[in-house]
Amino acid sequence: MTIDDAKGYLREHWPSIRSRLLEGTYQPQPVKRVATPEPDGGVRKLGVPCVVDRLVQQALLQVLQEQWDPTFSEHSYGFRPGRSAHQAVAQAQCYSPRVTPTWLTSTSKDFSTESIMIA
């Protein structure tokens, strides 16, 4: 199902989905397994949730993040809004200015990037 298809589907099925979420009986669909080629010839295995499950995940994240994020350490950078690995490295350099990291960045066919720091 595409995002465009999901609009009509959710208009029709949202009351049922909502009640199952509130009752605690909602069951996500199995994730679709996708293998993407790696530059070294290997394969990266990904799990892709269905559109409805991904929308539910995002909605829950937005609600829970408001409650939980303020309880995290000021020094926590992983998977937080407005924070990045680059900021974490910059902060670490404040503690040890002699460390100069080198970044290796690769871009996959789906245009996602992955950076690896080598100190």
Backbone as CSV, one residue per row, in Angstrom:
resi,resn,N_x,N_y,N_z,CA_x,CA_y,CA_z,C_x,C_y,C_z
1,MET,0.854,-1.178,0.000,0.000,0.000,0.000,0.899,1.240,0.000
2,THR,0.557,2.199,-0.819,1.306,3.449,-0.867,0.726,4.433,0.147
3,ILE,1.426,5.519,0.383,0.922,6.569,1.272,-0.400,7.112,0.731
4,ASP,-0.469,7.324,-0.574,-1.716,7.826,-1.164,-2.865,6.853,-0.942
5,ASP,-2.604,5.553,-1.081,-3.636,4.542,-0.834,-4.038,4.520,0.640
6,ALA,-3.088,4.819,1.511,-3.348,4.761,2.954,-4.393,5.785,3.384
7,LYS,-4.478,6.914,2.698,-5.457,7.941,3.076,-6.875,7.380,3.056
8,GLY,-7.236,6.770,1.948,-8.576,6.194,1.846,-8.775,5.036,2.807
9,TYR,-7.746,4.200,2.944,-7.829,3.058,3.843,-8.058,3.519,5.280
10,LEU,-7.300,4.527,5.696,-7.433,5.014,7.069,-8.773,5.699,7.310
11,ARG,-9.298,6.406,6.307,-10.625,7.008,6.467,-11.654,5.947,6.822
12,GLU,-11.536,4.810,6.158,-12.497,3.731,6.381,-12.208,2.921,7.644
13,HIS,-10.947,2.634,7.909,-10.588,1.689,8.976,-10.073,2.327,10.263
14,TRP,-9.890,3.653,10.302,-9.315,4.268,11.492,-10.104,3.990,12.777
15,PRO,-11.438,4.030,12.776,-12.140,3.747,14.039,-11.768,2.383,14.629
16,SER,-11.648,1.386,13.788,-11.278,0.048,14.260,-9.829,0.019,14.750
17,ILE,-8.928,0.635,13.995,-7.516,0.676,14.397,-7.373,1.410,15.720
18,ARG,-8.052,2.537,15.834,-7.988,3.345,17.059,-8.480,2.555,18.266
19,SER,-9.601,1.876,18.123,-10.137,1.122,19.268,-9.188,-0.009,19.656
20,ARG,-8.568,-0.679,18.679,-7.607,-1.737,19.004,-6.360,-1.163,19.686
21,LEU,-5.924,0.022,19.265,-4.790,0.660,19.939,-5.132,0.977,21.389
22,LEU,-6.312,1.553,21.607,-6.727,1.924,22.963,-6.965,0.709,23.849
23,GLU,-7.429,-0.388,23.264,-7.683,-1.622,24.030,-6.416,-2.436,24.260
24,GLY,-5.349,-2.082,23.540,-4.113,-2.845,23.662,-4.122,-4.134,22.866
25,THR,-5.027,-4.260,21.899,-5.126,-5.486,21.112,-4.596,-5.320,19.688
26,TYR,-4.075,-4.147,19.364,-3.552,-3.906,18.019,-2.359,-4.807,17.766
27,GLN,-2.343,-5.471,16.641,-1.228,-6.326,16.256,-0.649,-5.822,14.937
28,PRO,0.597,-5.373,14.924,1.198,-4.931,13.664,1.362,-6.107,12.709
29,GLN,1.402,-5.780,11.431,1.619,-6.793,10.402,3.082,-7.229,10.420
30,PRO,3.376,-8.444,9.947,4.782,-8.837,9.834,5.516,-7.873,8.908
31,VAL,6.765,-7.595,9.222,7.539,-6.691,8.378,7.947,-7.412,7.103
32,LYS,8.083,-6.634,6.033,8.548,-7.176,4.759,10.068,-7.224,4.809
33,ARG,10.639,-8.343,4.483,12.094,-8.480,4.465,12.615,-8.083,3.092
34,VAL,13.590,-7.176,3.098,14.180,-6.678,1.858,15.690,-6.781,1.989
35,ALA,16.330,-7.303,0.967,17.785,-7.391,0.953,18.311,-6.367,-0.038
36,THR,19.184,-5.480,0.443,19.783,-4.481,-0.439,21.270,-4.775,-0.578
37,PRO,21.812,-4.625,-1.774,23.234,-4.926,-1.973,24.132,-3.911,-1.288
38,GLU,25.229,-4.402,-0.767,26.250,-3.567,-0.148,27.394,-3.361,-1.148
39,PRO,28.133,-2.255,-1.013,29.247,-1.999,-1.945,30.296,-3.116,-1.966
40,ASP,30.467,-3.807,-0.835,31.483,-4.861,-0.768,30.997,-6.193,-1.318
41,GLY,29.780,-6.211,-1.887,29.240,-7.441,-2.444,28.312,-8.179,-1.491
42,GLY,28.270,-7.760,-0.247,27.373,-8.389,0.720,25.956,-7.876,0.554
43,VAL,25.104,-8.274,1.486,23.701,-7.893,1.443,23.289,-7.362,2.811
44,ARG,22.581,-6.256,2.815,22.039,-5.695,4.055,20.568,-6.086,4.120
45,LYS,20.183,-6.743,5.200,18.801,-7.181,5.360,18.021,-6.139,6.150
46,LEU,16.936,-5.687,5.582,16.104,-4.670,6.211,14.721,-5.225,6.474
47,GLY,14.077,-4.713,7.499,12.679,-5.026,7.770,11.854,-3.772,7.524
48,VAL,10.915,-3.837,6.614,10.115,-2.671,6.254,8.683,-2.882,6.746
49,PRO,8.226,-2.045,7.694,6.849,-2.204,8.172,5.852,-1.715,7.129
50,CYS,4.608,-2.187,7.227,3.579,-1.700,6.313,3.278,-0.231,6.639
51,VAL,2.658,0.451,5.709,2.421,1.894,5.831,1.632,2.225,7.098
52,VAL,0.563,1.478,7.369,-0.267,1.773,8.542,0.537,1.597,9.820
53,ASP,1.308,0.514,9.915,2.120,0.297,11.117,3.169,1.392,11.278
54,ARG,3.751,1.848,10.174,4.755,2.910,10.245,4.129,4.222,10.707
55,LEU,2.912,4.508,10.258,2.208,5.710,10.712,1.889,5.625,12.203
56,VAL,1.480,4.447,12.660,1.206,4.251,14.090,2.493,4.436,14.888
57,GLN,3.597,3.859,14.412,4.887,4.024,15.097,5.260,5.495,15.226
58,GLN,5.111,6.236,14.137,5.487,7.650,14.149,4.603,8.455,15.095
59,ALA,3.301,8.155,15.105,2.387,8.863,16.009,2.756,8.600,17.470
60,LEU,3.064,7.349,17.783,3.467,7.017,19.155,4.786,7.698,19.521
61,LEU,5.725,7.701,18.592,7.003,8.361,18.845,6.798,9.831,19.184
62,GLN,5.958,10.513,18.432,5.752,11.941,18.662,5.167,12.209,20.043
63,VAL,4.291,11.352,20.501,3.690,11.535,21.828,4.682,11.165,22.922
64,LEU,5.308,9.998,22.796,6.205,9.526,23.846,7.487,10.343,23.934
65,GLN,7.969,10.822,22.800,9.211,11.584,22.817,9.077,12.865,23.639
66,GLU,7.922,13.496,23.573,7.700,14.702,24.384,7.819,14.402,25.866
67,GLN,7.387,13.200,26.271,7.441,12.837,27.682,8.833,12.366,28.093
68,TRP,9.485,11.580,27.249,10.743,10.952,27.636,11.968,11.802,27.376
69,ASP,11.988,12.567,26.307,13.199,13.298,25.950,13.720,14.193,27.079
70,PRO,12.848,14.898,27.801,13.373,15.735,28.894,14.051,14.943,30.012
71,THR,13.812,13.631,30.085,14.418,12.831,31.154,15.792,12.296,30.767
72,PHE,16.183,12.448,29.490,17.476,11.946,29.040,18.593,12.887,29.480
73,SER,19.771,12.335,29.569,20.950,13.126,29.919,21.192,14.198,28.872
74,GLU,21.658,15.331,29.329,22.036,16.418,28.423,23.133,15.958,27.468
75,HIS,23.883,14.931,27.860,25.014,14.448,27.081,24.645,13.288,26.161
76,SER,23.362,12.984,26.041,22.892,11.908,25.174,22.593,12.467,23.786
77,TYR,23.153,11.849,22.753,22.999,12.352,21.386,22.286,11.371,20.460
78,GLY,22.205,10.101,20.818,21.678,9.087,19.912,20.188,9.187,19.670
79,PHE,19.790,9.282,18.410,18.395,9.246,17.977,17.525,10.279,18.678
80,ARG,18.051,11.468,18.837,17.291,12.533,19.482,17.098,13.689,18.530
81,PRO,15.923,14.332,18.585,15.679,15.449,17.671,16.666,16.588,17.903
82,GLY,17.176,17.122,16.814,18.087,18.252,16.915,19.491,17.886,17.355
83,ARG,19.797,16.582,17.410,21.134,16.155,17.815,21.686,15.206,16.765
84,SER,23.018,15.192,16.666,23.630,14.360,15.631,24.929,13.755,16.133
85,ALA,25.439,12.816,15.372,26.734,12.209,15.688,27.838,13.255,15.599
86,HIS,27.700,14.188,14.666,28.711,15.245,14.538,28.761,16.112,15.800
87,GLN,27.609,16.403,16.378,27.576,17.179,17.621,28.203,16.397,18.767
88,ALA,27.970,15.081,18.790,28.557,14.246,19.843,30.077,14.265,19.751
89,VAL,30.595,14.175,18.527,32.051,14.211,18.342,32.603,15.573,18.744
90,ALA,31.924,16.635,18.361,32.388,17.977,18.732,32.431,18.122,20.244
91,GLN,31.423,17.585,20.933,31.414,17.653,22.395,32.545,16.817,22.974
92,ALA,32.777,15.644,22.402,33.879,14.794,22.879,35.214,15.493,22.692
93,GLN,35.370,16.261,21.603,36.622,16.983,21.371,36.844,18.067,22.415
94,CYS,35.777,18.587,22.975,35.932,19.567,24.060,36.592,18.920,25.271
95,TYR,36.317,17.628,25.485,36.911,16.915,26.613,38.337,16.498,26.312
96,SER,38.630,16.221,25.043,39.959,15.781,24.639,40.305,16.437,23.299
97,PRO,40.784,17.685,23.327,41.029,18.425,22.090,42.126,17.835,21.215
98,ARG,42.917,16.900,21.724,43.991,16.309,20.921,43.458,15.306,19.903
99,VAL,42.210,14.868,20.055,41.633,13.884,19.142,41.064,14.607,17.925
100,THR,41.515,14.236,16.756,40.989,14.794,15.518,40.386,13.650,14.715
101,PRO,39.069,13.560,14.663,38.468,12.434,13.954,38.519,12.615,12.442
102,THR,38.549,11.513,11.755,38.428,11.485,10.308,37.119,10.779,10.004
103,TRP,36.336,11.335,9.099,35.034,10.762,8.781,35.079,10.088,7.428
104,LEU,34.603,8.860,7.384,34.403,8.142,6.134,32.904,8.067,5.919
105,THR,32.425,8.551,4.804,30.995,8.562,4.547,30.716,7.808,3.264
106,SER,29.749,6.904,3.329,29.340,6.193,2.124,27.873,6.479,1.877
107,THR,27.502,6.509,0.627,26.111,6.731,0.259,25.622,5.511,-0.491
108,SER,24.499,4.947,-0.046,23.953,3.767,-0.703,23.052,4.184,-1.853
109,LYS,22.558,3.204,-2.590,21.700,3.487,-3.742,20.410,4.186,-3.356
110,ASP,19.950,3.983,-2.124,18.719,4.666,-1.703,19.010,6.037,-1.113
111,PHE,20.248,6.521,-1.296,20.688,7.858,-0.898,20.771,8.066,0.605
112,SER,20.702,6.985,1.382,20.954,7.152,2.808,22.471,7.177,2.986
113,THR,22.918,7.874,4.012,24.356,7.943,4.239,24.694,7.282,5.551
114,GLU,25.896,6.779,5.600,26.384,6.159,6.813,27.781,6.706,7.050
115,SER,27.995,7.258,8.225,29.310,7.833,8.535,29.977,7.012,9.611
116,ILE,31.247,6.834,9.465,32.037,6.111,10.457,33.168,7.031,10.882
117,MET,33.319,7.222,12.183,34.384,8.083,12.685,35.605,7.214,12.999
118,ILE,36.726,7.636,12.531,37.984,6.987,12.853,38.819,8.013,13.583
119,ALA,39.125,7.752,14.825,39.889,8.709,15.623,41.358,8.473,15.460
